[in-house]
């Protein structure tokens, strides 16, 4: 039961799926929280691979 999407390939980073947990998501799981809004966006836009991985782990 529930929505499922098989239209995307393998994700290079775990944070890619985390956008659905943000307030601005059009497909929400009901997990809205200011901490997620701040930290998911921050991790997703990090360009340094080592720093990005640490931010992924934090989320």
C-alpha distance matrix in Angstrom:
0.0 3.8 7.0 8.8 12.5 14.8 17.9 19.7 21.7 22.6 23.3 26.8 26.1 23.3 24.2 22.9 19.2 20.5 21.3 17.9 19.2 22.2 23.3 24.0 20.6 19.2 15.6 15.8 14.0 16.7 18.9 21.9 25.1 28.5 28.7 25.7 27.0 30.3 29.5 26.6 28.9 31.9 30.3 29.0 32.4 34.5 36.6 38.3 36.1 37.3 36.8 33.4 32.2 33.5 31.7 28.4 29.0 29.8 26.5
3.8 0.0 3.8 6.5 10.2 13.2 15.7 17.4 19.8 20.8 21.1 24.6 23.8 21.1 21.5 20.0 16.4 17.6 18.0 14.5 16.0 18.8 19.8 20.4 16.9 15.4 11.8 12.3 10.9 13.8 16.1 18.9 22.2 25.5 25.9 22.7 23.8 27.2 26.5 23.6 25.6 28.7 27.4 25.9 29.2 31.6 33.7 35.6 33.7 35.0 34.3 30.8 30.0 31.3 29.2 26.0 27.0 27.6 24.1
7.0 3.8 0.0 3.7 6.9 10.2 12.3 14.1 16.9 18.3 18.5 22.1 21.6 19.3 19.4 17.5 14.1 15.7 15.7 12.4 14.7 17.3 18.4 18.3 14.7 13.0 9.6 11.0 10.6 13.9 16.0 18.4 21.8 24.6 25.1 21.7 22.3 25.6 25.0 21.8 23.5 26.7 25.4 23.5 26.7 29.2 31.1 33.2 31.4 33.1 32.4 28.8 28.2 29.9 27.6 24.5 25.9 26.7 23.1
8.8 6.5 3.7 0.0 3.8 6.7 9.4 11.0 13.5 14.9 15.6 19.3 19.2 17.2 17.9 15.7 12.6 14.9 15.3 12.6 15.3 18.0 19.8 19.4 15.7 14.4 11.1 12.8 12.4 16.1 17.5 19.9 23.0 25.7 25.6 22.0 22.8 25.8 24.8 21.3 23.0 26.0 24.3 22.2 25.4 27.7 29.3 31.3 29.2 31.0 30.7 27.0 26.3 28.3 26.4 23.0 24.6 25.8 22.4
12.5 10.2 6.9 3.8 0.0 3.8 5.6 7.5 10.3 12.4 13.2 17.0 17.4 16.1 16.7 14.0 11.5 14.5 14.4 12.5 15.7 18.0 20.0 19.1 15.3 14.1 11.4 13.7 14.2 17.9 19.0 20.9 23.8 26.0 26.0 22.2 22.6 25.4 24.3 20.6 21.9 24.8 23.0 20.5 23.5 25.8 27.1 29.2 27.3 29.4 29.2 25.5 25.0 27.4 25.5 22.2 24.2 25.6 22.3
14.8 13.2 10.2 6.7 3.8 0.0 3.8 5.7 7.8 10.2 12.0 15.8 16.9 16.2 17.5 14.6 12.7 16.2 16.5 15.2 18.4 20.8 23.0 22.0 18.3 17.3 14.9 17.2 17.5 21.3 22.1 24.0 26.7 28.7 28.3 24.5 24.9 27.4 26.0 22.3 23.4 26.1 23.9 21.3 24.2 26.2 26.9 29.0 26.7 29.0 29.3 25.6 24.9 27.6 26.2 22.8 24.7 26.6 23.7
17.9 15.7 12.3 9.4 5.6 3.8 0.0 3.8 6.9 10.2 11.8 15.2 16.8 16.7 17.5 14.1 13.0 16.5 16.2 15.4 18.9 20.7 22.8 21.1 17.7 16.6 14.9 17.8 18.8 22.4 23.1 24.5 27.2 28.8 28.6 24.8 24.7 27.0 25.8 22.0 22.6 25.3 23.4 20.3 22.7 25.0 25.5 27.8 25.9 28.5 28.8 25.1 24.9 27.8 26.2 23.0 25.4 27.3 24.3
19.7 17.4 14.1 11.0 7.5 5.7 3.8 0.0 3.8 6.9 8.1 11.5 13.2 13.5 14.4 11.1 10.7 14.4 14.3 14.3 17.7 19.4 22.0 20.4 17.1 16.8 15.3 17.7 18.7 22.3 22.3 23.6 25.9 27.2 26.6 22.8 22.8 24.8 23.3 19.5 20.1 22.4 20.2 17.3 19.7 21.7 22.0 24.2 22.1 24.8 25.2 21.5 21.3 24.4 23.0 19.8 22.3 24.4 21.7
21.7 19.8 16.9 13.5 10.3 7.8 6.9 3.8 0.0 3.8 6.3 9.3 11.8 12.7 14.4 11.5 11.7 15.4 16.1 16.6 19.5 21.4 24.3 23.0 19.9 20.0 18.4 20.4 21.0 24.6 24.2 25.7 27.6 28.7 27.7 24.0 24.3 25.8 23.9 20.3 21.0 22.9 20.2 17.5 19.9 21.2 21.1 22.9 20.4 23.1 24.0 20.4 19.9 23.2 22.3 19.1 21.4 23.9 21.6
22.6 20.8 18.3 14.9 12.4 10.2 10.2 6.9 3.8 0.0 3.8 6.5 8.9 9.9 12.3 10.2 10.7 14.3 15.7 16.5 18.9 21.0 24.3 23.4 20.4 21.2 19.5 20.9 21.0 24.4 23.6 25.2 26.6 27.7 26.2 22.7 23.4 24.6 22.2 18.8 19.9 21.3 18.2 16.0 18.6 19.4 19.3 20.6 17.8 20.1 21.2 17.8 16.8 20.1 19.7 16.3 18.3 21.1 19.2
23.3 21.1 18.5 15.6 13.2 12.0 11.8 8.1 6.3 3.8 0.0 3.8 5.4 6.8 8.8 6.8 8.1 11.3 12.7 14.2 16.3 18.1 21.5 20.7 18.1 19.5 18.0 19.0 19.3 22.5 21.2 22.5 23.6 24.4 22.8 19.4 20.0 21.0 18.5 15.2 16.3 17.5 14.4 12.3 15.0 15.8 16.0 17.4 14.8 17.1 17.9 14.3 13.6 16.9 16.1 12.9 15.2 17.8 16.0
26.8 24.6 22.1 19.3 17.0 15.8 15.2 11.5 9.3 6.5 3.8 0.0 3.8 6.9 8.8 7.9 10.3 12.7 14.2 16.4 18.1 19.5 23.0 22.2 20.1 21.9 20.8 21.6 21.9 24.7 23.0 24.0 24.6 24.9 22.9 19.8 20.5 20.7 18.0 15.1 16.0 16.4 13.1 11.2 13.5 13.5 13.2 14.2 11.3 13.8 15.0 11.7 10.9 14.5 14.3 11.5 13.9 16.8 15.6
26.1 23.8 21.6 19.2 17.4 16.9 16.8 13.2 11.8 8.9 5.4 3.8 0.0 3.8 5.4 5.9 8.4 9.9 11.9 14.3 15.3 16.7 20.4 20.0 18.2 20.5 19.3 19.6 19.6 22.2 20.1 21.0 21.3 21.6 19.4 16.4 17.3 17.4 14.5 11.8 13.1 13.4 9.9 8.7 11.5 11.4 12.1 12.9 10.2 12.1 12.6 9.1 8.2 11.5 10.8 7.8 10.4 13.1 11.8
23.3 21.1 19.3 17.2 16.1 16.2 16.7 13.5 12.7 9.9 6.8 6.9 3.8 0.0 3.8 5.5 6.3 7.3 10.2 12.0 12.6 14.6 18.3 18.6 16.6 19.0 17.3 17.0 16.6 19.1 16.9 18.2 18.6 19.4 17.2 14.0 15.6 16.2 13.1 10.4 12.6 13.4 10.0 9.4 12.9 13.1 14.7 15.4 12.9 14.0 13.9 10.5 9.2 11.5 10.5 6.8 8.8 11.3 9.4
24.2 21.5 19.4 17.9 16.7 17.5 17.5 14.4 14.4 12.3 8.8 8.8 5.4 3.8 0.0 3.8 5.5 5.0 7.3 10.0 10.3 11.5 15.2 15.4 13.8 16.7 15.6 15.2 15.3 17.4 15.0 15.6 15.9 16.2 14.2 11.0 12.1 12.6 9.9 6.8 8.9 9.9 6.9 6.1 9.9 10.8 13.0 14.3 12.7 13.9 12.9 9.4 9.3 11.1 8.9 5.9 9.0 10.2 7.8
22.9 20.0 17.5 15.7 14.0 14.6 14.1 11.1 11.5 10.2 6.8 7.9 5.9 5.5 3.8 0.0 3.8 5.5 6.3 8.9 10.6 11.7 15.1 14.4 12.4 14.7 13.7 14.2 15.0 17.5 15.9 16.4 17.4 17.9 16.5 13.0 13.3 14.4 12.4 8.8 9.8 11.7 9.3 6.9 10.3 12.0 13.7 15.7 14.2 16.3 15.5 11.8 12.1 14.5 12.3 9.5 12.7 14.0 11.3
19.2 16.4 14.1 12.6 11.5 12.7 13.0 10.7 11.7 10.7 8.1 10.3 8.4 6.3 5.5 3.8 0.0 3.8 5.5 6.4 8.3 10.4 13.8 13.6 11.0 12.9 11.1 11.4 11.6 14.5 13.2 14.5 16.0 17.3 16.2 12.4 13.2 15.1 13.3 9.7 11.5 13.9 11.8 9.9 13.5 15.4 17.4 19.2 17.5 19.2 18.4 14.7 14.5 16.4 14.2 11.1 13.5 14.6 11.4
20.5 17.6 15.7 14.9 14.5 16.2 16.5 14.4 15.4 14.3 11.3 12.7 9.9 7.3 5.0 5.5 3.8 0.0 3.8 5.3 5.5 7.4 11.2 11.7 9.7 12.5 11.1 10.2 10.4 12.5 10.4 11.3 12.4 13.6 12.4 8.7 9.8 11.7 10.0 6.5 9.0 11.5 9.9 8.9 12.5 14.4 17.0 18.8 17.5 18.7 17.2 13.8 13.9 15.0 12.2 9.6 11.9 12.1 8.5
21.3 18.0 15.7 15.3 14.4 16.5 16.2 14.3 16.1 15.7 12.7 14.2 11.9 10.2 7.3 6.3 5.5 3.8 0.0 3.8 5.3 5.5 8.8 8.4 6.5 9.5 9.1 8.9 10.4 12.2 10.8 10.6 12.1 12.9 12.7 9.0 8.5 11.0 10.4 6.8 7.8 11.1 10.5 8.7 11.7 14.4 17.1 19.4 18.8 20.4 18.6 15.2 16.1 17.3 14.1 12.2 15.0 14.7 11.2
17.9 14.5 12.4 12.6 12.5 15.2 15.4 14.3 16.6 16.5 14.2 16.4 14.3 12.0 10.0 8.9 6.4 5.3 3.8 0.0 3.8 5.6 8.2 8.3 5.3 7.5 5.9 5.4 6.8 9.2 8.7 9.3 11.8 13.6 13.8 10.2 10.2 13.4 13.0 9.8 11.3 14.6 14.0 12.4 15.5 18.1 20.8 23.1 22.2 23.6 22.0 18.6 19.0 20.1 17.0 14.8 17.0 16.8 13.0
19.2 16.0 14.7 15.3 15.7 18.4 18.9 17.7 19.5 18.9 16.3 18.1 15.3 12.6 10.3 10.6 8.3 5.5 5.3 3.8 0.0 3.8 6.8 8.6 6.9 9.8 8.4 6.0 6.2 7.3 5.5 6.2 8.3 10.5 10.5 7.0 7.9 11.2 10.9 8.4 10.7 13.6 13.3 12.8 15.8 18.1 21.2 23.1 22.4 23.3 21.3 18.2 18.5 18.9 15.7 13.9 15.5 14.6 10.8
22.2 18.8 17.3 18.0 18.0 20.8 20.7 19.4 21.4 21.0 18.1 19.5 16.7 14.6 11.5 11.7 10.4 7.4 5.5 5.6 3.8 0.0 3.8 5.5 5.5 9.1 9.3 7.3 8.8 8.8 7.2 5.6 7.1 8.2 9.2 6.1 5.2 8.8 9.7 7.6 8.7 12.0 12.7 12.1 14.4 17.1 20.4 22.6 22.5 23.5 21.0 18.2 19.2 19.4 15.8 14.8 16.9 15.4 11.9
23.3 19.8 18.4 19.8 20.0 23.0 22.8 22.0 24.3 24.3 21.5 23.0 20.4 18.3 15.2 15.1 13.8 11.2 8.8 8.2 6.8 3.8 0.0 3.8 5.6 8.5 9.6 7.6 9.7 8.5 7.9 5.0 7.1 8.0 10.4 8.4 6.6 10.3 12.2 10.9 11.2 14.4 15.8 15.2 17.0 19.9 23.2 25.6 25.8 26.8 24.2 21.5 22.8 22.7 19.1 18.4 20.4 18.6 15.2
24.0 20.4 18.3 19.4 19.1 22.0 21.1 20.4 23.0 23.4 20.7 22.2 20.0 18.6 15.4 14.4 13.6 11.7 8.4 8.3 8.6 5.5 3.8 0.0 3.8 6.5 8.9 8.4 11.5 11.3 11.2 8.7 10.7 10.9 13.2 10.9 8.2 11.5 13.5 11.6 10.8 14.4 15.9 14.4 15.8 19.2 22.1 24.9 25.3 26.9 24.4 21.5 23.2 23.6 19.9 19.2 21.8 20.3 17.0
20.6 16.9 14.7 15.7 15.3 18.3 17.7 17.1 19.9 20.4 18.1 20.1 18.2 16.6 13.8 12.4 11.0 9.7 6.5 5.3 6.9 5.5 5.6 3.8 0.0 3.8 5.4 5.7 9.1 10.0 10.4 9.2 11.9 13.0 14.6 11.6 9.9 13.4 14.4 11.7 11.7 15.5 16.1 14.2 16.2 19.5 22.2 25.0 24.9 26.6 24.5 21.3 22.5 23.3 19.9 18.4 21.0 20.1 16.6
19.2 15.4 13.0 14.4 14.1 17.3 16.6 16.8 20.0 21.2 19.5 21.9 20.5 19.0 16.7 14.7 12.9 12.5 9.5 7.5 9.8 9.1 8.5 6.5 3.8 0.0 3.8 6.1 9.8 11.0 12.5 11.8 15.0 16.4 18.2 15.2 13.6 17.1 18.2 15.4 15.3 19.0 19.5 17.3 19.3 22.7 25.1 28.1 27.8 29.7 27.8 24.5 25.6 26.7 23.4 21.7 24.2 23.6 20.0
15.6 11.8 9.6 11.1 11.4 14.9 14.9 15.3 18.4 19.5 18.0 20.8 19.3 17.3 15.6 13.7 11.1 11.1 9.1 5.9 8.4 9.3 9.6 8.9 5.4 3.8 0.0 3.8 6.9 9.1 10.9 11.4 14.8 17.0 18.2 15.0 14.4 17.9 18.4 15.3 16.1 19.8 19.6 17.6 20.2 23.3 25.7 28.3 27.6 29.3 27.7 24.2 24.8 26.0 22.9 20.7 22.9 22.6 18.8
15.8 12.3 11.0 12.8 13.7 17.2 17.8 17.7 20.4 20.9 19.0 21.6 19.6 17.0 15.2 14.2 11.4 10.2 8.9 5.4 6.0 7.3 7.6 8.4 5.7 6.1 3.8 0.0 3.8 5.4 7.2 8.0 11.6 14.2 15.5 12.4 12.4 16.1 16.5 14.0 15.4 18.8 18.8 17.5 20.3 23.1 25.9 28.2 27.5 28.8 26.9 23.7 24.1 24.7 21.6 19.6 21.3 20.6 16.8
14.0 10.9 10.6 12.4 14.2 17.5 18.8 18.7 21.0 21.0 19.3 21.9 19.6 16.6 15.3 15.0 11.6 10.4 10.4 6.8 6.2 8.8 9.7 11.5 9.1 9.8 6.9 3.8 0.0 3.8 5.5 8.0 11.4 14.6 15.3 12.4 13.5 17.0 16.9 14.6 16.8 19.9 19.4 18.6 21.8 24.1 27.1 29.0 27.9 28.8 27.1 23.9 23.8 24.2 21.4 19.1 20.3 19.6 15.9
16.7 13.8 13.9 16.1 17.9 21.3 22.4 22.3 24.6 24.4 22.5 24.7 22.2 19.1 17.4 17.5 14.5 12.5 12.2 9.2 7.3 8.8 8.5 11.3 10.0 11.0 9.1 5.4 3.8 0.0 3.8 5.7 9.1 12.6 13.9 11.8 12.7 16.3 16.8 15.2 17.3 20.2 20.4 20.0 22.9 25.2 28.5 30.3 29.6 30.2 28.1 25.3 25.4 25.3 22.2 20.5 21.4 20.1 16.6
18.9 16.1 16.0 17.5 19.0 22.1 23.1 22.3 24.2 23.6 21.2 23.0 20.1 16.9 15.0 15.9 13.2 10.4 10.8 8.7 5.5 7.2 7.9 11.2 10.4 12.5 10.9 7.2 5.5 3.8 0.0 3.8 6.3 9.9 10.5 8.4 10.1 13.4 13.5 12.4 14.8 17.4 17.4 17.6 20.6 22.5 25.9 27.5 26.8 27.1 24.9 22.3 22.3 21.9 18.9 17.4 18.1 16.5 13.1
21.9 18.9 18.4 19.9 20.9 24.0 24.5 23.6 25.7 25.2 22.5 24.0 21.0 18.2 15.6 16.4 14.5 11.3 10.6 9.3 6.2 5.6 5.0 8.7 9.2 11.8 11.4 8.0 8.0 5.7 3.8 0.0 3.8 7.0 8.7 7.2 7.7 11.1 12.2 11.5 13.2 15.9 16.7 16.9 19.3 21.6 25.1 26.9 26.7 27.2 24.6 22.1 22.7 22.1 18.7 17.9 19.0 17.0 13.7
25.1 22.2 21.8 23.0 23.8 26.7 27.2 25.9 27.6 26.6 23.6 24.6 21.3 18.6 15.9 17.4 16.0 12.4 12.1 11.8 8.3 7.1 7.1 10.7 11.9 15.0 14.8 11.6 11.4 9.1 6.3 3.8 0.0 3.8 5.4 5.4 6.4 8.9 10.2 10.7 12.5 14.4 15.6 16.6 18.7 20.4 24.1 25.6 25.7 25.8 22.9 20.9 21.6 20.4 17.1 16.9 17.7 15.1 12.3
28.5 25.5 24.6 25.7 26.0 28.7 28.8 27.2 28.7 27.7 24.4 24.9 21.6 19.4 16.2 17.9 17.3 13.6 12.9 13.6 10.5 8.2 8.0 10.9 13.0 16.4 17.0 14.2 14.6 12.6 9.9 7.0 3.8 0.0 3.8 5.4 5.0 6.2 8.6 10.0 10.9 12.3 14.3 15.6 17.0 18.7 22.4 23.9 24.6 24.6 21.3 19.7 21.0 19.6 16.0 16.7 17.8 14.8 12.5
28.7 25.9 25.1 25.6 26.0 28.3 28.6 26.6 27.7 26.2 22.8 22.9 19.4 17.2 14.2 16.5 16.2 12.4 12.7 13.8 10.5 9.2 10.4 13.2 14.6 18.2 18.2 15.5 15.3 13.9 10.5 8.7 5.4 3.8 0.0 3.8 5.5 5.3 6.0 8.2 10.0 10.6 12.0 14.0 15.7 16.7 20.5 21.5 21.9 21.5 18.3 17.0 17.9 16.1 12.8 13.6 14.3 11.1 9.3
25.7 22.7 21.7 22.0 22.2 24.5 24.8 22.8 24.0 22.7 19.4 19.8 16.4 14.0 11.0 13.0 12.4 8.7 9.0 10.2 7.0 6.1 8.4 10.9 11.6 15.2 15.0 12.4 12.4 11.8 8.4 7.2 5.4 5.4 3.8 0.0 3.8 5.4 5.2 5.5 8.0 9.5 10.2 11.5 13.8 15.3 19.0 20.3 20.3 20.4 17.6 15.5 16.3 15.3 11.8 11.6 12.9 10.5 7.6
27.0 23.8 22.3 22.8 22.6 24.9 24.7 22.8 24.3 23.4 20.0 20.5 17.3 15.6 12.1 13.3 13.2 9.8 8.5 10.2 7.9 5.2 6.6 8.2 9.9 13.6 14.4 12.4 13.5 12.7 10.1 7.7 6.4 5.0 5.5 3.8 0.0 3.8 5.8 5.8 6.2 8.6 10.4 10.9 12.5 14.6 18.3 20.2 20.7 21.3 18.3 16.1 17.6 17.0 13.3 13.5 15.5 13.2 10.5
30.3 27.2 25.6 25.8 25.4 27.4 27.0 24.8 25.8 24.6 21.0 20.7 17.4 16.2 12.6 14.4 15.1 11.7 11.0 13.4 11.2 8.8 10.3 11.5 13.4 17.1 17.9 16.1 17.0 16.3 13.4 11.1 8.9 6.2 5.3 5.4 3.8 0.0 3.8 5.9 5.6 6.2 8.8 10.3 11.1 12.6 16.3 17.9 18.9 19.1 15.8 14.2 16.1 15.0 11.3 12.5 14.5 11.8 10.1
29.5 26.5 25.0 24.8 24.3 26.0 25.8 23.3 23.9 22.2 18.5 18.0 14.5 13.1 9.9 12.4 13.3 10.0 10.4 13.0 10.9 9.7 12.2 13.5 14.4 18.2 18.4 16.5 16.9 16.8 13.5 12.2 10.2 8.6 6.0 5.2 5.8 3.8 0.0 3.8 5.4 4.9 6.0 8.4 10.0 10.7 14.5 15.6 16.0 16.0 12.8 11.1 12.6 11.4 7.7 8.9 10.7 8.2 6.6
26.6 23.6 21.8 21.3 20.6 22.3 22.0 19.5 20.3 18.8 15.2 15.1 11.8 10.4 6.8 8.8 9.7 6.5 6.8 9.8 8.4 7.6 10.9 11.6 11.7 15.4 15.3 14.0 14.6 15.2 12.4 11.5 10.7 10.0 8.2 5.5 5.8 5.9 3.8 0.0 3.8 5.4 5.2 6.0 8.7 10.2 13.7 15.4 15.3 16.0 13.4 10.8 12.1 12.1 8.4 8.0 10.7 9.3 6.6
28.9 25.6 23.5 23.0 21.9 23.4 22.6 20.1 21.0 19.9 16.3 16.0 13.1 12.6 8.9 9.8 11.5 9.0 7.8 11.3 10.7 8.7 11.2 10.8 11.7 15.3 16.1 15.4 16.8 17.3 14.8 13.2 12.5 10.9 10.0 8.0 6.2 5.6 5.4 3.8 0.0 3.8 5.5 5.1 6.3 8.7 12.2 14.5 15.2 16.5 13.7 11.1 13.5 13.7 10.0 10.4 13.5 12.2 10.2
31.9 28.7 26.7 26.0 24.8 26.1 25.3 22.4 22.9 21.3 17.5 16.4 13.4 13.4 9.9 11.7 13.9 11.5 11.1 14.6 13.6 12.0 14.4 14.4 15.5 19.0 19.8 18.8 19.9 20.2 17.4 15.9 14.4 12.3 10.6 9.5 8.6 6.2 4.9 5.4 3.8 0.0 3.8 5.5 5.5 6.4 10.1 11.8 13.0 13.8 10.6 8.8 11.5 11.2 7.7 9.3 12.2 10.7 9.9
30.3 27.4 25.4 24.3 23.0 23.9 23.4 20.2 20.2 18.2 14.4 13.1 9.9 10.0 6.9 9.3 11.8 9.9 10.5 14.0 13.3 12.7 15.8 15.9 16.1 19.5 19.6 18.8 19.4 20.4 17.4 16.7 15.6 14.3 12.0 10.2 10.4 8.8 6.0 5.2 5.5 3.8 0.0 3.8 5.6 5.4 8.9 10.2 10.3 11.1 8.5 5.8 8.1 8.4 5.1 5.9 9.2 8.7 7.9
29.0 25.9 23.5 22.2 20.5 21.3 20.3 17.3 17.5 16.0 12.3 11.2 8.7 9.4 6.1 6.9 9.9 8.9 8.7 12.4 12.8 12.1 15.2 14.4 14.2 17.3 17.6 17.5 18.6 20.0 17.6 16.9 16.6 15.6 14.0 11.5 10.9 10.3 8.4 6.0 5.1 5.5 3.8 0.0 3.8 5.8 8.5 10.9 10.9 12.8 10.9 7.5 9.9 11.4 8.5 8.0 11.8 11.9 10.4
32.4 29.2 26.7 25.4 23.5 24.2 22.7 19.7 19.9 18.6 15.0 13.5 11.5 12.9 9.9 10.3 13.5 12.5 11.7 15.5 15.8 14.4 17.0 15.8 16.2 19.3 20.2 20.3 21.8 22.9 20.6 19.3 18.7 17.0 15.7 13.8 12.5 11.1 10.0 8.7 6.3 5.5 5.6 3.8 0.0 3.8 6.3 9.4 10.7 12.9 10.7 8.1 11.5 12.8 10.1 10.8 14.4 14.3 13.3
34.5 31.6 29.2 27.7 25.8 26.2 25.0 21.7 21.2 19.4 15.8 13.5 11.4 13.1 10.8 12.0 15.4 14.4 14.4 18.1 18.1 17.1 19.9 19.2 19.5 22.7 23.3 23.1 24.1 25.2 22.5 21.6 20.4 18.7 16.7 15.3 14.6 12.6 10.7 10.2 8.7 6.4 5.4 5.8 3.8 0.0 3.8 5.9 7.6 9.4 7.1 5.3 9.0 10.1 8.2 9.7 12.9 13.0 13.1
36.6 33.7 31.1 29.3 27.1 26.9 25.5 22.0 21.1 19.3 16.0 13.2 12.1 14.7 13.0 13.7 17.4 17.0 17.1 20.8 21.2 20.4 23.2 22.1 22.2 25.1 25.7 25.9 27.1 28.5 25.9 25.1 24.1 22.4 20.5 19.0 18.3 16.3 14.5 13.7 12.2 10.1 8.9 8.5 6.3 3.8 0.0 3.8 6.1 8.8 7.9 6.7 10.0 11.9 11.0 12.1 15.2 16.0 16.3
38.3 35.6 33.2 31.3 29.2 29.0 27.8 24.2 22.9 20.6 17.4 14.2 12.9 15.4 14.3 15.7 19.2 18.8 19.4 23.1 23.1 22.6 25.6 24.9 25.0 28.1 28.3 28.2 29.0 30.3 27.5 26.9 25.6 23.9 21.5 20.3 20.2 17.9 15.6 15.4 14.5 11.8 10.2 10.9 9.4 5.9 3.8 0.0 3.8 5.7 5.4 5.8 8.6 10.1 10.4 12.0 14.3 15.3 16.5
36.1 33.7 31.4 29.2 27.3 26.7 25.9 22.1 20.4 17.8 14.8 11.3 10.2 12.9 12.7 14.2 17.5 17.5 18.8 22.2 22.4 22.5 25.8 25.3 24.9 27.8 27.6 27.5 27.9 29.6 26.8 26.7 25.7 24.6 21.9 20.3 20.7 18.9 16.0 15.3 15.2 13.0 10.3 10.9 10.7 7.6 6.1 3.8 0.0 3.8 5.6 5.0 6.1 8.7 9.8 10.3 12.4 14.3 15.4
37.3 35.0 33.1 31.0 29.4 29.0 28.5 24.8 23.1 20.1 17.1 13.8 12.1 14.0 13.9 16.3 19.2 18.7 20.4 23.6 23.3 23.5 26.8 26.9 26.6 29.7 29.3 28.8 28.8 30.2 27.1 27.2 25.8 24.6 21.5 20.4 21.3 19.1 16.0 16.0 16.5 13.8 11.1 12.8 12.9 9.4 8.8 5.7 3.8 0.0 3.8 5.4 5.3 6.5 8.8 10.0 10.9 12.7 14.7
36.8 34.3 32.4 30.7 29.2 29.3 28.8 25.2 24.0 21.2 17.9 15.0 12.6 13.9 12.9 15.5 18.4 17.2 18.6 22.0 21.3 21.0 24.2 24.4 24.5 27.8 27.7 26.9 27.1 28.1 24.9 24.6 22.9 21.3 18.3 17.6 18.3 15.8 12.8 13.4 13.7 10.6 8.5 10.9 10.7 7.1 7.9 5.4 5.6 3.8 0.0 3.8 5.4 5.2 6.3 8.6 10.0 10.7 12.7
33.4 30.8 28.8 27.0 25.5 25.6 25.1 21.5 20.4 17.8 14.3 11.7 9.1 10.5 9.4 11.8 14.7 13.8 15.2 18.6 18.2 18.2 21.5 21.5 21.3 24.5 24.2 23.7 23.9 25.3 22.3 22.1 20.9 19.7 17.0 15.5 16.1 14.2 11.1 10.8 11.1 8.8 5.8 7.5 8.1 5.3 6.7 5.8 5.0 5.4 3.8 0.0 3.8 5.4 5.1 6.1 8.7 9.8 10.8
32.2 30.0 28.2 26.3 25.0 24.9 24.9 21.3 19.9 16.8 13.6 10.9 8.2 9.2 9.3 12.1 14.5 13.9 16.1 19.0 18.5 19.2 22.8 23.2 22.5 25.6 24.8 24.1 23.8 25.4 22.3 22.7 21.6 21.0 17.9 16.3 17.6 16.1 12.6 12.1 13.5 11.5 8.1 9.9 11.5 9.0 10.0 8.6 6.1 5.3 5.4 3.8 0.0 3.8 5.4 4.9 6.3 8.7 10.0
33.5 31.3 29.9 28.3 27.4 27.6 27.8 24.4 23.2 20.1 16.9 14.5 11.5 11.5 11.1 14.5 16.4 15.0 17.3 20.1 18.9 19.4 22.7 23.6 23.3 26.7 26.0 24.7 24.2 25.3 21.9 22.1 20.4 19.6 16.1 15.3 17.0 15.0 11.4 12.1 13.7 11.2 8.4 11.4 12.8 10.1 11.9 10.1 8.7 6.5 5.2 5.4 3.8 0.0 3.8 5.4 5.1 6.3 8.9
31.7 29.2 27.6 26.4 25.5 26.2 26.2 23.0 22.3 19.7 16.1 14.3 10.8 10.5 8.9 12.3 14.2 12.2 14.1 17.0 15.7 15.8 19.1 19.9 19.9 23.4 22.9 21.6 21.4 22.2 18.9 18.7 17.1 16.0 12.8 11.8 13.3 11.3 7.7 8.4 10.0 7.7 5.1 8.5 10.1 8.2 11.0 10.4 9.8 8.8 6.3 5.1 5.4 3.8 0.0 3.8 5.3 5.0 6.5
28.4 26.0 24.5 23.0 22.2 22.8 23.0 19.8 19.1 16.3 12.9 11.5 7.8 6.8 5.9 9.5 11.1 9.6 12.2 14.8 13.9 14.8 18.4 19.2 18.4 21.7 20.7 19.6 19.1 20.5 17.4 17.9 16.9 16.7 13.6 11.6 13.5 12.5 8.9 8.0 10.4 9.3 5.9 8.0 10.8 9.7 12.1 12.0 10.3 10.0 8.6 6.1 4.9 5.4 3.8 0.0 3.8 5.4 5.3
29.0 27.0 25.9 24.6 24.2 24.7 25.4 22.3 21.4 18.3 15.2 13.9 10.4 8.8 9.0 12.7 13.5 11.9 15.0 17.0 15.5 16.9 20.4 21.8 21.0 24.2 22.9 21.3 20.3 21.4 18.1 19.0 17.7 17.8 14.3 12.9 15.5 14.5 10.7 10.7 13.5 12.2 9.2 11.8 14.4 12.9 15.2 14.3 12.4 10.9 10.0 8.7 6.3 5.1 5.3 3.8 0.0 3.8 5.4
29.8 27.6 26.7 25.8 25.6 26.6 27.3 24.4 23.9 21.1 17.8 16.8 13.1 11.3 10.2 14.0 14.6 12.1 14.7 16.8 14.6 15.4 18.6 20.3 20.1 23.6 22.6 20.6 19.6 20.1 16.5 17.0 15.1 14.8 11.1 10.5 13.2 11.8 8.2 9.3 12.2 10.7 8.7 11.9 14.3 13.0 16.0 15.3 14.3 12.7 10.7 9.8 8.7 6.3 5.0 5.4 3.8 0.0 3.8
26.5 24.1 23.1 22.4 22.3 23.7 24.3 21.7 21.6 19.2 16.0 15.6 11.8 9.4 7.8 11.3 11.4 8.5 11.2 13.0 10.8 11.9 15.2 17.0 16.6 20.0 18.8 16.8 15.9 16.6 13.1 13.7 12.3 12.5 9.3 7.6 10.5 10.1 6.6 6.6 10.2 9.9 7.9 10.4 13.3 13.1 16.3 16.5 15.4 14.7 12.7 10.8 10.0 8.9 6.5 5.3 5.4 3.8 0.0
